[in-house]
Amino acid sequence: MEDPTHDPRLLVDSKTSAEVFDALDHAHQQLIGAEIAELVAITHAADLWKIDETAVGEGIEGLMRPGHDGTPEVGEFLALEIGPLLGISASSAICRIGEALDLRHRHPMLWQAVLAGKMRVWQANKICIACSHLSAEAALKVDRAMSAGVGALPWSRIMRALPGQIISADTKLAGKRAEAEREARRVRVSKITDGHVSFFGVVNPVDGILFDHVLTQIAKTLPVGEDTPMCSDLDRRRAAAVGVLARSALGQDSLPTHTLVVHISAEDPALTTADGELTEQATTTGVARVEDWGPILTDQLPRFLAHSRVIVRPVLDPAGMRPVDAYETPDRMRFAVEQRDPVDVFPWGTRKAGRCDMDHTIAYMDGRRGQTSLENLGPLSRKAHRAKTHGKWQLEQTTPGVFRWTSPHGYHYEVTPSGTTRLFVPVREPQVLETA
């Protein structure tokens, strides 16, 4: 646990500008040193991690390659130990391990530059990620070329040279990727941010130019005035033209239906209008969550759901949900657990509960009554589920929705719907080196 008396501001009690700058330089060098130490510790942990190669059975720990060509395999449960220590998810820990191994094995000269403090870890990782599709041999070519400028050239100049070095390292592969990109037609819509979505994609250039022309032509037909504030200039009218184009596609009056799930709190102030209905005239508002898309102000829902068929489903009352004797989780109970625990309950989990296994905290045993209940269920990703079963992780659900984990190496974490807290760091006995 952190020392509550520690205040970083007390470390900088300088009286002159020179002392402040010295303190800043010292802090920066400490930061670089800590990054290097963390990087080396990750690679060393990967070297030392062992799996039980004699174990046989479904769900046991296997080997995986988090890095790319030329890097070693590691035990797949290593990320479950490293992730909580760094305050990140297991999937993010896999990426962190892979980046460290890529740097050490595929870019040895950049690795040495990082260890010498000439390049930051995040800078080296950017180069490693950009080269991830290359073979180990081609990555080494890029490593030699890029390391020549480290410490001498500004970072922006180094990065401007990177694409050309990647192409030069394997021109045949570069040609294949260019052809694949030409064939990869895609248009995507972002999640809702500040009540809006963004479009981005890669299309045939002729289609793109035609689409741009059509948007402008439709935009010019839209009215401009005080009653249409969203169409007050050409850019905004072009944005509105997207909806016009979609609704009139191929002469159709309506588009195919799509189901959206919107979560609204019963206490949302936008719901407490004079007639008890949601209206655009609500003077106060809360936040509604459109599942898989993002948040939106509740008072924007009438416009958002206009011309839609709305089905209201009240949230279940967990207090009235009785345990069941079967191993399978009833749909209503699973829904209630997913509302309580929206993501994987492993420390710093990120996988949505709907895509997780529904785990019995205390393992289910035939013959016992009432084992499938809100007090004994929690969503777990498949890897976390296997680590709990086969990887010596211990789990206790102290109260419904509060999960306490103990890692194989003795670290303790508490997971609630509000997040993850580290509770305990094991105290290791000092190692005594024997001398002859």
N, C-alpha and C positions, 0 to 999 in steps of 0.2 A: 504494500500500500504506500501511497505517497506521503511524505512528511508534511503535515498541515502547516508547519512553521516555516516551510521553505517558500521563499518569495523570490522569483527570478529578478525582480526589480532591485533587490538588495545587492545583487552582484554588480550592478552598474551604479556606483555612487561616486561618479567622477566630478571633479571640480573644474576641469578645463576641457576644451574641445579635443586636445590631443589625447587626454585620458579616455574620453568617450570613444574616439576612433580606435584607440588601442583595445578597449573593451569589445567594440564591435568586431574588430579583426580576430580577437581571441575567440569570441563566440562563434564566428564563422568557421574558423579552423577546427573548433570542437565539433561543429556540425558535420564538416567533411570527414573528420576522423570517425565519428559515430556511424556515418553512412558506410564507410569502408569496413568498419568492424562488423556491421550487420551483414554486409554482402559476404564477407569471408565466413562468418558464422553459418550462413545459410548453406554455402557450398560445403563447409566442413560437416554440417549436420547430414547433408545428402551422402557424404562419404561414409559416415559412421552408422547410418540407419541400416538396420538389418531386418530381414523378414524371415519368418519361420518357413524355410523351404521344404520341411518335412510334413507340414500340415496339409491335410487333404479334406476337401469338403467345399460346399457352396458358400460363397460369401467371405472366404478367407482372403487375407491381404495378398495382392499380386504386385507385379512390377508394372510401371508405366514410364513413359519418356516425356517429361514435361518440356524438355528442350527440343531442339531440332537436330538434323543430321550431324552426327559426330559427337553427340552428347550421351552420357550414360543413362541407364534406366535407374529409377529409384522406387522404393516402396510407396504405394499409393496412399498409405495412411500418414506419411510424413507431413503432408499438407495440413492434416487435421491437428497436428501438434503445433506447427509453426503459425498457422493462421490466427488462432486466438492470442498467441503471444504478441503478434504484431497488430492485433485489433482489426483484422481483415477476414473476409470469408475464406472458406477452403478453396474455392475456385480461384480467388485472387491470389492465395498462397501458392497454388500450382503455377500460376503465371510468374510470380516472383521467383520461385525456384527455377523455372525454366529460363527466365532471363539471366539469372546468375550463372547457370550452367552454360548457356549459350555464350556469355561473355568470356568465361574462363576457357572453354574448349574450342570455340569457333573463332574467337577474336583475341588471341593471346597477347598481341601487342597493345590493344586497347585495355585489356585486363591489367597489364603492367602500368599503363598510363594512369588508370584509376587508382591502383594501389599506391602510386607515387604522388597522388594528389594533383595531377596535371589535368584530369578530366573528371567531371562529376559523374556519379553513378547514373543519374537520369539521362545524361547526354549519351553515355555509352549504350544504354538500353535502347534509345531511339535508333541508333545505328543497327543494333542487333535485331530489333523488330523489323526494320526496313529490309534486312537481309534474310529474314526467316525462311523465305521460299528458296533460297540458294542452297546448293550442296555445300558440304563442309569445305571442299576444295575451293569453290568459288567465294565462299564467305572469307576464307583466309586471304584471297586476293584483295578483297575490299578492305580487310583489316590492315594489310600492309600499306595500301594506298592512303587510307584515311589517317593512320597513325602518324604519317609524315607531317601533317599539319597541326597535330595536337600540341598545344602550348605555344604555337607560333602564330596561327591564324585565328581570327575571331570565329566564334561558334557559328554565326550566320554564314560565313564563307565556307566553312567545313560542310555544313548541311546543303549548301547550294551545289557542292561538288558531288554529293552522295549519289543522286540518281544516275549520273553519268558513269560513276564507278561501278554501280550495280549492273548496268547494262553491259559495260565492258567485261565484267567478270564472267558472264555467260551470255553471249549474244544470241545463241540459238534459243535459250530459254526466254530471253527478252522478246524475241519474235513471236514465240508461242503465246506469251502472256498478252502481247498487243492484239493478237488475233482473238484470243479468248475475251478480252475486254470489248472488242467490237461486237462480239456475239452476246455479251451479257447485258441485255436490255432490262432495265429495272426502273421503276418509279415507286417511291415510298412516301408515306405520310407519317410525320412525327407524332408523338404523344401530345396531349393538350398542355400548353404552357401559356399562362396569362390569358386563358380563354380562347386561344387560337392554336392552329396546327401549321406545320411547315411542310412544303413539298421539296423533294430532292430526288435525283435519279440520273441515269445514263440512258439516252435514247439515240436513235438514228438521227444524224444532224438534219436531214430533210424534215423529219417529223417534228423535231424541236423547233426549227425555224417556222414551220407551218403553225404549230401550236402557239408560238409567240405572236404570230400575225393574227390568228383567230381571236386570241384574248384581247388584243388591241382593238380589233374591229368591233367585238361585242361591247367592250368597255365604252366605246364612243357612242353607243346607242343608249347607255344607261343615263338616267337623269342626274343633274347636279343641282343641289339646293339644300336649304336648311333642314328639310324633312328627310334628307338622305345623307346624313353626316358621314357614313361609311363609304360614300361614293363621291367625295368632294374633290378628288383629283384623279388623274389618269391611273396612277399606281393603285390606288384603292379601288377604282372601278375595274381594273384588270383583275384584282383579287376577287371582287364580286362576280366577275365574268366566269370564274372557274365553276361556281355553283350553277350559273345559267347554262353553261356548256354541259355540265354533268346531267342536269335534269332534262335537257333536250337531246341527249345522246341518241342517235339513230331514230329520232322522231318519237321516242318513248315519252309518255306522260309521267312515268314514275320509274325509279330504279329498283333493282331487286332488293328485297327486305334484308335487314341485318339486325341481329339482336344485340342490344347494349344493356349492361347491368349498371345501374346508377345507385350509389349508396348515399342516403341522406339521413342525418340524425333527426330523431323525432323532436329534438329540442331546437332545431334550426330556426332562427328568428324569422326567416322568410316564409315559414309555414304558418306562423301565428298571425294571419291577416284577419280582417273583420269577419269574413265568411268562412275562415278555416281552410281556404284553398290557396295554392301557390299562384301568385300573379306577378306581372311585371311591375306593378306599382308598389311592391314591398319596399318599405323604407330602410330596412336593415336586412342583412343577409349573412348566411354562413357559407360553408364550402361543401359542395357535393363531389363525390369521387366517381368518375366514369371508369369502370373496371377495364384494365388493359390500356387505357388511354391517358388518364390523369385527372387532376382536379379542375373544377370549374365553379365559379360563384353560383350559389343556388338561385339567385334571382335572375340568372341568365338561362335557367333551364326552360322556361316557357318558350323562349325563342329557339333554343337548342333542340327541343323536342317537338317543335311545331310540326303538325301533320303526321305525328307518330302515334302509334297505338301504345298506351302506357298501361302496364300491369303492376299494381302495388302489392308487394309481398312484405309483410311486417317481419322484423327480426324476431327470431325465436327466443323465448325466455329460457336460459340455461337452467335456472333454478327448478323448473318443472320437468326437466328431462331425466328420466330414470335410467339407471344402468341396464344393460342387456347382458344375457348370458352367452351369446354367440361371439365368435372371434371376429366376424365381419362387422364393420362399423356401419350402422344405418345411415342413409343419406342425410337425414335431418340432423343427426349427431355430428356427422362429418362437417356439415355446413356450419354448425355452431362452433366447432373447434377451429375451422378456418377463419371464422370471423374474430375469434378470440386471439388466435395466433396466425397472423396473415402470412408469415414466412417460416422457413425451416428454423426449428428451435435449437439447432446446434449453435455454439458461440459464433456470433457475427454472421449467422446464416442469411442468405439472400434469396434462395429459391422460393418461389411462391408456393404457399401451402397446397394449393390445388394440384401442384405437380409433384408433391412429395408422397412418401409412404405415410400411412397413419399408424404410428408406432404405439404399442402398449409399453408405457414406462416400466411397469413391473410385468415381466414376460408372461404372456398368456399360457395358462395350463388347463388342460381339459379337466372338467369336473368342478372347478371353482365357479361360484355364482357371482354375477355382477362385475366381471373384470373389464368389460368394455363400457367405459364411462368417461365423462369429461375430466374426472380426477385422474384418469390413467391413460389419457391419450395425448398425443402431440405430433405434429407433422415433422418428419425427418427426411432429408434427401437420402437417396439410396446409399451413397457412400458413407454418410454419417450413421445411417441405420446399420450398415455392416460393421462399422468401427465399434459401435455400441455392442453388437452381438459377438464379434470375433476379435476386436482390437483392444480390449481391456479398458475402454472408456466406461466410466460408471455414471449413472444418471439417477436422479431422484426428483420427483415432482412434489415439492414441499406443500404447495397449495395449488389448486387448479390454475394452470397457466404460468407457474413459476418453476423453472427447471434449473437444477443445480448439477453441474457437470464436474467430474474429476478426471483429468487426463492421465494417461499411463505414467507420466513423469511427475504427477503430484500437483499440477496447477488446478485451481478451483475457479469456476465461472458460474455466474447466475444469469439466466436468460429469461426475460419477461417480454411482453408485447412492446415495452418501451425500449428494449435494447439489451446489450450485454454488459456485465460488470465483472471485472476480475476480483475475486474475493480473497484469494490466498496464493502466496508464492512460496513454494517449498524452501526450507532452509537446508542447504547442503552442508555436510560436515567437511571441513577443509581437508584437502588431500595432502598427505605427508609423503614426501619422496624419500625412499630408502636409499641410503648410500652404503657403499661397500666398506 
